[in-house]
């Protein structure tokens, strides 16, 4: 049998996109992935066609939450028709596209779902703020609710 893994890191990554950051109470609901391309972990979810569906970010749909990491998914994302764990309240690790500071408001670019603290032309995530700072683009904690 050939070796499956031949190299190992001395340390693991501090955070992973979509990771539930701590043990604070959180609200995570289950929705169905409607999109053919699926939904990545730590990505913006917006309301899909049916009440129980979500899609990745689109300009005309309401914010539904952030997709939570699921390490059992072999594709590294939620595929179409998968049950999606969507965080509506809590602290989750996401990719900030620019430098952010603790307490900044959180916005996303409707066409792409990219998260930022820049308001111009972007959609505000209600009751959300950055919970950690970054010096530039990078992983940051996002507090929902």
Residue pairs with C-beta under 8 A, 6 or more apart in sequence:
14 139
15 21
15 93
15 139
16 41
16 69
16 93
17 40
17 41
17 42
17 69
17 93
17 94
17 95
17 139
18 40
18 41
18 42
18 43
18 66
18 67
18 68
18 69
18 70
18 92
18 93
18 94
19 42
19 69
19 92
19 93
20 26
20 28
20 68
20 69
20 87
20 90
20 91
20 92
21 90
21 91
21 92
21 93
21 131
21 141
22 91
24 90
24 91
25 89
25 90
26 87
26 89
26 90
26 91
27 87
27 88
27 89
27 90
27 145
28 68
28 85
28 86
28 87
28 88
28 90
29 65
29 85
29 86
29 88
30 83
30 84
30 85
30 86
31 45
31 48
31 52
31 53
31 54
31 64
31 83
31 84
31 86
32 48
32 50
32 52
32 53
32 54
32 81
32 82
32 83
32 84
33 39
33 53
33 54
33 55
33 78
33 79
33 80
33 81
33 82
33 83
33 84
34 48
34 49
34 50
34 53
34 54
34 55
34 80
35 55
35 56
35 80
36 80
37 56
37 80
38 56
38 75
38 77
38 78
38 79
38 80
38 82
39 45
39 54
39 55
39 56
39 67
39 77
39 78
39 84
40 56
40 67
40 76
40 77
40 78
41 67
41 68
41 69
41 70
41 76
41 77
41 78
42 66
42 67
42 69
42 92
42 93
42 94
42 95
43 56
43 57
43 66
43 67
43 94
43 113
44 56
44 57
44 63
44 66
44 108
44 113
44 115
45 54
45 55
45 56
45 57
45 63
45 64
45 65
45 66
45 67
45 84
45 86
46 54
46 55
46 56
46 57
46 58
46 61
46 62
46 63
46 64
47 53
47 54
47 55
47 61
47 62
47 64
48 54
48 55
48 61
54 64
54 65
54 84
54 86
55 61
56 113
57 108
57 109
57 110
57 111
57 112
57 113
58 110
58 111
59 110
59 111
60 110
63 108
63 123
63 125
63 126
64 86
64 88
65 86
65 87
65 88
65 144
66 86
66 87
66 92
66 94
66 142
66 144
67 78
67 84
67 85
67 86
67 87
68 85
68 86
68 87
68 92
70 78
70 85
73 79
73 82
78 84
87 144
88 144
88 145
89 144
89 145
90 143
90 144
90 145
91 131
91 141
91 142
91 143
91 144
92 141
92 142
92 144
93 139
93 140
93 141
93 142
94 115
94 139
94 140
94 141
94 142
95 114
95 115
95 137
95 138
95 139
95 140
96 115
96 116
96 117
96 130
96 134
96 137
96 138
96 139
96 140
97 109
97 114
97 115
97 116
97 137
98 116
98 117
98 118
98 136
98 137
99 133
99 134
99 135
99 136
99 137
100 116
100 117
100 130
100 133
100 134
100 140
101 117
101 130
101 133
102 129
102 130
102 131
102 132
102 133
103 129
103 130
104 117
104 129
104 130
105 117
105 119
105 124
105 125
105 128
105 129
106 115
106 116
106 117
106 124
106 125
106 128
106 129
106 130
106 142
107 115
107 116
107 117
107 118
107 119
107 122
107 123
107 124
107 125
108 114
108 115
108 116
108 122
108 123
108 125
109 116
109 121
109 122
109 123
110 122
110 123
115 142
116 122
117 130
125 144
127 144
127 145
128 142
128 143
128 144
128 145
129 142
129 143
130 140
130 141
130 142
130 143
131 140
131 141
131 142
131 143
132 140
132 141
133 140
134 140
